[in-house]
Amino acid sequence: MTEQEILAAVQEIFRDNFDDDTLVITRSTNANDIEDWDSLEQINLLTAIEKRFRIKFKLADVRGLKDVGDLLDLVARMAG
């Protein structure tokens, strides 16, 4: 799976979770860029991504995520 395919899938998850069909994310998007992105929404996003890619995050994996780019890299490594 290419980074672009992963980004497209993650973008759809973000749009669904934030109920905003116009939301556009990039590698540099972070929680400060999206008003409703709080700790609960972070859990919802990670859970939806786990389901979509059939992976399971560990706390150590997600603790240091700074932006969507870090998340995409993590998904790419885990989804292989």
Residue frames as qw, qx, qy, qz and C-alpha x, y, z in Angstrom:
[[0.000, 0.890, 0.456, 0.000, 0.00, 0.00, 0.00],
 [0.431, 0.430, -0.016, 0.793, 1.44, 3.36, -1.00],
 [0.167, -0.251, -0.427, 0.853, 1.60, 6.41, 1.26],
 [0.282, -0.025, -0.244, -0.928, -0.96, 8.10, -0.98],
 [0.559, -0.285, -0.702, -0.336, -3.39, 5.17, -0.53],
 [0.439, -0.341, -0.663, 0.501, -2.88, 5.24, 3.23],
 [0.021, -0.139, -0.150, 0.979, -3.39, 9.02, 3.30],
 [0.403, -0.168, -0.467, -0.769, -6.61, 8.69, 1.28],
 [0.579, -0.364, -0.728, -0.046, -7.98, 6.06, 3.67],
 [0.363, -0.316, -0.505, 0.716, -6.94, 8.05, 6.75],
 [0.107, -0.036, -0.107, -0.988, -8.47, 11.19, 5.24],
 [0.515, -0.331, -0.584, -0.533, -11.82, 9.40, 4.94],
 [0.553, -0.391, -0.661, 0.324, -11.56, 8.29, 8.58],
 [0.189, -0.183, -0.255, 0.931, -10.88, 11.89, 9.65],
 [0.287, -0.158, -0.333, -0.884, -13.83, 13.13, 7.59],
 [0.585, -0.389, -0.673, -0.233, -16.13, 10.52, 9.12],
 [0.516, -0.349, -0.580, 0.525, -14.94, 11.11, 12.69],
 [0.120, -0.272, -0.175, 0.939, -15.14, 14.89, 12.47],
 [0.327, 0.669, 0.659, -0.102, -18.30, 14.79, 10.32],
 [0.107, 0.816, -0.142, -0.550, -16.74, 17.15, 7.77],
 [0.826, 0.381, 0.377, 0.175, -16.67, 16.05, 4.14],
 [0.400, 0.889, -0.091, 0.204, -14.50, 19.04, 3.21],
 [0.560, -0.743, 0.347, 0.120, -11.70, 18.31, 5.71],
 [0.759, 0.555, -0.287, 0.183, -8.31, 17.97, 4.01],
 [0.691, -0.661, 0.247, 0.157, -5.36, 16.58, 5.96],
 [0.562, 0.695, -0.424, 0.145, -1.68, 16.63, 5.10],
 [0.761, 0.024, -0.505, 0.407, 1.41, 15.10, 6.67],
 [0.226, 0.230, -0.388, 0.864, 1.81, 18.23, 8.80],
 [0.526, -0.532, -0.248, -0.616, -1.78, 18.31, 10.12],
 [0.306, 0.010, -0.799, 0.518, -1.91, 18.02, 13.92],
 [0.214, -0.600, -0.744, 0.203, -4.42, 18.39, 16.74],
 [0.115, -0.507, -0.165, 0.838, -3.92, 22.16, 16.84],
 [0.063, 0.084, -0.533, -0.840, -5.19, 22.40, 13.24],
 [0.400, -0.361, -0.718, -0.442, -8.59, 20.78, 13.88],
 [0.326, -0.477, 0.234, -0.782, -10.76, 22.42, 16.52],
 [0.847, -0.290, 0.031, -0.444, -12.57, 19.27, 17.70],
 [0.785, 0.236, -0.540, 0.190, -9.46, 17.07, 17.85],
 [0.431, -0.673, 0.424, -0.426, -9.16, 16.28, 21.55],
 [0.168, -0.375, 0.903, -0.126, -8.00, 13.23, 23.51],
 [0.659, 0.228, 0.632, -0.337, -11.30, 11.39, 23.05],
 [0.676, 0.672, -0.065, -0.295, -11.27, 12.08, 19.33],
 [0.121, 0.640, -0.755, -0.075, -7.68, 10.81, 19.20],
 [0.434, -0.095, 0.876, -0.189, -8.86, 7.47, 20.61],
 [0.694, 0.504, 0.379, -0.346, -11.73, 7.35, 18.11],
 [0.468, 0.753, -0.385, -0.255, -9.35, 8.07, 15.23],
 [0.046, -0.495, 0.867, -0.009, -6.83, 5.43, 16.32],
 [0.570, 0.103, 0.767, -0.276, -9.57, 2.82, 16.81],
 [0.689, 0.629, 0.151, -0.327, -11.02, 3.50, 13.35],
 [0.328, 0.725, -0.584, -0.160, -7.55, 3.31, 11.78],
 [0.315, -0.297, 0.894, -0.119, -6.86, 0.01, 13.56],
 [0.677, 0.336, 0.588, -0.287, -10.09, -1.44, 12.16],
 [0.584, 0.745, -0.095, -0.309, -9.51, -0.13, 8.64],
 [0.368, 0.679, -0.635, -0.030, -5.95, -1.44, 8.37],
 [0.951, -0.186, -0.235, -0.071, -6.42, -4.52, 10.59],
 [0.488, 0.361, -0.521, 0.600, -3.59, -3.48, 12.92],
 [0.599, -0.721, -0.345, 0.050, -3.32, -2.97, 16.68],
 [0.195, 0.750, -0.301, 0.556, -1.46, 0.00, 18.12],
 [0.650, -0.354, -0.489, 0.461, 0.47, -0.21, 21.37],
 [0.229, -0.942, -0.179, 0.170, 0.57, 2.79, 23.68],
 [0.514, -0.508, 0.322, 0.611, 4.29, 3.16, 23.06],
 [0.445, 0.320, 0.589, 0.593, 3.57, 3.35, 19.30],
 [0.056, 0.783, 0.458, 0.417, 1.14, 6.24, 19.52],
 [0.459, -0.739, -0.249, 0.425, 2.51, 8.17, 22.48],
 [0.386, -0.446, 0.224, 0.776, 5.07, 10.09, 20.42],
 [0.370, 0.549, 0.592, 0.460, 2.91, 10.92, 17.41],
 [0.153, -0.400, -0.098, 0.898, 3.23, 14.62, 16.59],
 [0.403, 0.430, -0.153, -0.793, 1.25, 14.89, 13.36],
 [0.876, 0.322, 0.141, -0.330, -0.53, 12.98, 10.62],
 [0.528, 0.637, -0.562, -0.025, 2.82, 12.27, 8.93],
 [0.143, -0.395, 0.850, -0.319, 4.01, 10.33, 12.00],
 [0.710, 0.113, 0.519, -0.462, 0.70, 8.46, 12.00],
 [0.784, 0.531, -0.171, -0.273, 1.00, 7.59, 8.30],
 [0.299, 0.583, -0.748, 0.107, 4.55, 6.30, 8.82],
 [0.389, -0.219, 0.793, -0.416, 3.38, 4.15, 11.73],
 [0.807, 0.298, 0.294, -0.417, 0.49, 2.70, 9.74],
 [0.647, 0.613, -0.424, -0.158, 2.80, 1.97, 6.78],
 [0.062, 0.481, -0.845, 0.223, 5.23, 0.10, 9.05],
 [0.478, -0.050, 0.750, -0.453, 2.51, -1.90, 10.78],
 [0.778, 0.420, 0.204, -0.422, 0.36, -2.64, 7.72],
 [0.515, -0.310, 0.690, 0.403, 3.46, -3.64, 5.79]]
